[in-house]
Amino acid sequence: MKAAFLVFDKPAGITSHDVVGMVRAVTGVKKVGHTGTLDPFATGVLPLALGRATRLIQYLDEDLKVYDAVVQLGAATDTGDPTGTVIREAPVPDLDAATVQAVLAGFVGTHMQEPPRYSAVKVKGKPLYAYAREGKEMRAKPRPVRIDRIDLLELHADRLRILIECGRGTYARVIAEQVGQALGTEGHLTSLRRRRSGPFHEEGALDVVTLSEMVAGTSDWKAALRPRRGAERMPWRPRDDVRSDLGPRLTRPIDVLSHLPISPLPPPLQARFLNGGPPPAPPAGTDSGGRYLVVAGDAVVAVAERGPEGATVRCRLPI
């Protein structure tokens, strides 16, 4: 399978790594990687890199994230989400949509946000969640986060649904807690759906039911893709057939790396370059330190970078 990206719609109850394992198993592609973890309770856009596309993950521009979040008011949990234990409770005041939207508007902009206790941010070489599970109090330094938009979608007596557009590294769990406190109570996430991650959108994302139907001809995805321990696995279609069905859903690297300028590699220079030769000159206007794609036809064969003494190759992908 050629280098490509696949947008997966992760269901609740499984990890991002579980999704990677399923796709690897049904396609036979050894190298499959996700570009950003979703918590097990969360759903939505999980971009996957297949084959040599895994080498390109670090060059993606996924700064813009869009989340659909439900905030339960009246209680805060130690994890900030439904998997945790309630640690604080407070009565919920009577709220109207105008009041809530005015409070939400105050979150727009750049702020300092402290990563939650149950996060993968490392302190002294160890993730925060490891300290939390050991009952140890460890905190990470606050870091700047950007919230571009936060809108009220639904309002109920003790919960609200909001749309968050934000930059990479923003924790919706922290926003939920802060929104609850700003409304005069407590709050935590009860559900979270990622609708967009950079160039990857939920429209057209592959869900587990569709994958199950492709692979085993059934909508019972748990039986087909994640059978109980000791249970016999359903018969799967040949991997070549599954790959063929997945083909229309795959996205080319050149399309998801469109934020980088392109330098075409002329056919007479392709053999030399693919054998370790220098990259073509960067596109006009590329600043020192700027990266660009080296492209043969519509295939990305390298990511190069302009330096003070010429261009260097940062990543090569054989045709």
C-alpha positions in Angstrom: 0.0 0.0 0.0 1.3 3.4 -0.9 1.9 6.1 1.7 -1.5 7.5 2.6 -3.6 8.9 5.4 -6.9 7.6 6.7 -9.4 9.5 8.8 -11.0 7.2 11.4 -14.0 7.9 13.5 -13.0 6.4 16.8 -15.9 5.1 19.0 -16.0 5.4 22.7 -14.7 2.6 24.9 -11.5 1.8 23.0 -8.1 3.4 22.8 -6.4 5.1 19.9 -3.8 2.3 20.0 -6.7 -0.2 19.7 -7.8 1.5 16.4 -4.2 1.3 15.1 -4.1 -2.4 15.9 -7.4 -3.1 14.1 -6.4 -1.2 10.9 -3.0 -2.9 11.0 -4.6 -6.4 11.3 -7.3 -6.0 8.6 -5.0 -4.3 6.0 -1.7 -6.2 6.7 0.1 -2.8 6.7 2.9 -3.1 9.3 3.4 0.6 9.8 0.3 2.4 11.0 0.4 5.3 13.4 -2.1 7.9 14.7 -1.3 11.6 14.7 -2.9 12.5 18.1 -4.3 10.4 20.9 -8.0 10.5 21.8 -9.0 9.4 25.3 -10.9 6.1 25.5 -14.2 7.9 26.4 -13.8 10.4 23.5 -15.0 9.9 19.9 -14.3 11.3 16.5 -11.5 12.2 14.2 -8.4 10.1 14.6 -6.1 10.6 11.7 -4.0 7.5 10.8 -0.8 7.4 8.7 -0.3 4.2 6.7 3.0 2.8 5.5 5.7 5.3 4.8 3.3 8.2 5.6 4.2 7.6 9.2 7.4 9.4 8.4 5.4 12.5 7.6 3.4 12.8 10.8 5.8 15.4 12.3 5.3 17.7 9.3 1.5 17.9 9.5 -0.2 21.1 10.4 -2.8 20.0 13.0 -2.8 23.2 15.0 -6.6 23.8 14.6 -8.8 21.4 16.6 -12.6 21.4 16.8 -14.4 19.7 19.6 -18.0 19.0 20.4 -18.1 18.7 24.2 -20.8 18.1 26.8 -20.2 19.6 30.3 -21.9 18.2 33.3 -22.5 21.0 35.8 -22.6 20.6 39.6 -19.6 18.3 40.1 -15.9 18.1 39.4 -14.0 14.8 39.0 -10.3 14.1 39.7 -9.8 13.3 36.0 -12.0 16.1 34.6 -14.0 13.5 32.7 -16.6 10.7 33.3 -14.0 8.1 34.2 -13.0 9.9 37.4 -14.2 10.2 41.0 -16.3 13.2 42.1 -14.1 15.4 44.3 -16.2 18.6 44.5 -19.9 19.4 44.2 -21.8 22.6 44.1 -25.4 23.7 43.3 -26.1 24.7 39.8 -27.6 28.2 39.5 -30.5 29.0 37.1 -28.8 29.8 33.8 -30.1 31.3 30.5 -28.4 31.0 27.1 -27.4 34.7 27.0 -25.6 34.4 30.3 -23.8 31.2 29.4 -22.7 32.5 26.0 -21.3 35.7 27.6 -19.3 33.6 30.0 -18.0 31.4 27.2 -16.9 34.5 25.2 -14.5 35.3 28.0 -12.5 32.2 27.2 -11.7 33.3 23.6 -8.1 34.3 23.2 -4.7 33.1 24.4 -4.5 32.0 28.0 -2.2 30.1 30.3 -3.5 26.6 31.0 -2.1 24.1 33.4 -2.2 20.5 32.0 -4.5 18.2 34.1 -3.2 15.7 36.5 -4.3 12.8 34.3 -2.5 13.8 31.1 0.6 12.5 29.3 2.6 15.6 29.9 5.9 14.6 31.4 7.5 16.0 34.5 11.0 14.8 35.4 10.7 12.2 32.6 7.4 10.7 33.9 3.8 11.4 32.6 1.5 13.2 35.0 -1.0 10.4 35.0 1.6 8.0 36.4 2.1 10.2 39.4 -1.7 10.6 39.8 -2.2 6.8 39.8 0.4 6.5 42.5 -1.4 9.1 44.6 1.4 11.6 44.3 0.7 15.3 43.7 2.7 16.6 40.8 2.0 19.6 38.6 3.3 20.8 35.3 4.0 24.4 34.4 1.1 26.3 32.8 1.5 26.8 29.1 -0.1 29.1 26.6 -3.2 27.8 24.7 -5.3 29.4 22.1 -9.1 29.3 21.9 -10.5 30.8 18.7 -14.2 30.1 19.3 -16.4 28.6 22.0 -20.2 28.5 21.3 -23.2 27.2 23.2 -25.0 24.5 21.3 -27.4 23.2 23.9 -28.4 24.3 27.4 -30.1 22.1 30.0 -30.8 22.5 33.7 -27.5 20.9 34.7 -25.4 20.4 31.6 -24.4 22.2 28.4 -23.1 21.3 25.1 -20.4 23.5 23.6 -18.4 23.8 20.4 -14.7 24.6 20.9 -12.2 25.7 18.2 -8.7 25.8 19.6 -5.1 25.3 19.0 -3.0 22.2 19.6 -2.3 21.3 23.2 -5.6 22.7 24.6 -7.3 20.4 27.1 -11.1 20.4 26.8 -11.2 18.8 30.3 -9.7 21.9 31.8 -12.0 24.2 29.8 -15.0 22.2 31.1 -13.9 22.6 34.7 -13.1 26.3 34.3 -16.5 26.9 32.5 -18.3 25.3 35.4 -16.5 27.5 37.9 -17.1 30.7 35.8 -20.8 29.8 35.9 -20.8 29.7 39.7 -20.7 25.9 40.1 -18.4 23.0 39.2 -18.1 21.0 36.0 -16.5 18.1 34.1 -16.7 16.6 30.7 -19.2 13.8 30.1 -18.5 13.4 26.4 -16.1 14.7 23.9 -16.1 14.4 20.1 -13.2 15.7 17.9 -14.8 17.0 14.7 -11.6 18.3 13.1 -7.8 18.0 13.5 -6.0 20.3 11.1 -6.7 19.1 7.5 -8.7 16.0 8.7 -12.5 16.4 9.1 -15.2 14.1 10.4 -17.1 14.2 7.1 -16.3 10.9 5.3 -14.4 9.4 8.3 -14.3 5.6 8.4 -16.3 4.3 11.3 -16.0 0.8 12.9 -19.3 -0.4 11.6 -18.3 0.3 8.0 -14.9 -1.2 8.5 -16.5 -4.3 10.0 -18.8 -4.6 7.0 -15.8 -4.3 4.7 -13.9 -6.9 6.5 -16.4 -9.5 7.7 -19.8 -8.5 6.1 -21.4 -7.7 9.5 -22.3 -4.6 11.4 -21.3 -6.3 14.7 -17.9 -4.7 14.8 -17.0 -5.9 18.2 -17.5 -9.6 17.2 -15.7 -9.0 13.9 -12.8 -6.8 15.0 -12.5 -7.2 18.8 -13.8 -10.7 19.7 -13.9 -11.7 23.4 -10.9 -13.5 24.7 -11.2 -17.2 23.7 -14.0 -16.5 21.1 -13.5 -17.7 17.5 -12.9 -14.8 15.1 -15.3 -14.3 12.3 -13.9 -15.1 8.8 -12.4 -12.1 7.1 -12.3 -11.2 3.5 -8.9 -11.2 1.7 -6.7 -8.3 2.7 -6.3 -7.3 -0.9 -10.1 -6.8 -1.2 -10.2 -4.8 2.0 -7.4 -2.6 0.8 -9.2 -2.1 -2.5 -12.4 -1.0 -0.6 -10.4 1.4 1.5 -8.7 3.0 -1.5 -11.4 5.7 -2.1 -11.1 6.7 1.6 -7.4 7.3 1.6 -5.9 10.7 1.3 -2.6 11.4 -0.5 0.3 13.0 1.5 0.4 15.9 -1.0 -3.2 16.8 -0.1 -2.7 16.9 3.7 0.6 18.7 3.5 -0.8 21.5 1.3 0.5 24.1 3.8 4.1 23.4 2.6 5.3 24.8 -0.8 6.2 22.4 -3.6 9.4 21.9 -5.6 8.8 19.5 -8.5 11.5 16.9 -9.2 12.1 16.7 -13.0 12.2 13.1 -14.3 15.9 13.4 -15.4 16.8 14.1 -11.8 14.7 11.6 -10.1 17.1 8.6 -10.2 19.9 10.7 -8.8 17.8 12.2 -6.1 16.3 8.8 -5.1 19.8 7.4 -4.8 20.8 10.0 -2.2 21.4 13.1 -4.4 20.6 16.6 -3.3 17.1 18.0 -3.4 15.9 20.5 -6.0 16.1 24.2 -5.1 13.4 25.5 -2.7 10.4 27.4 -4.2 10.8 31.1 -4.5 10.1 32.9 -1.3 11.1 30.1 1.0 12.8 31.6 4.1 15.9 30.1 5.7 14.6 27.2 7.8 11.5 26.9 5.8 10.4 23.4 4.7 9.0 22.3 1.4 7.8 19.2 -0.4 9.9 17.5 -3.1 7.3 16.0 -5.5 7.6 13.6 -8.4 4.3 13.9 -10.3 1.7 13.8 -7.4 3.9 11.7 -5.1 5.7 13.3 -2.2 9.2 11.8 -2.3 10.8 14.1 0.4 10.5 16.9 2.8 13.4 19.3 2.4 14.5 22.4 4.3 16.3 25.5 3.1 19.4 26.3 5.1 22.0 29.1 5.0 24.3 27.0 2.8 21.7 25.2 0.7 18.8 22.8 1.0 18.9 19.6 3.0 16.6 16.6 3.0 14.7 16.0 6.3 12.7 12.9 5.2 12.8 10.7 2.1 10.0 8.5 0.8 10.8 6.1 -2.0 8.4 6.1 -4.9 
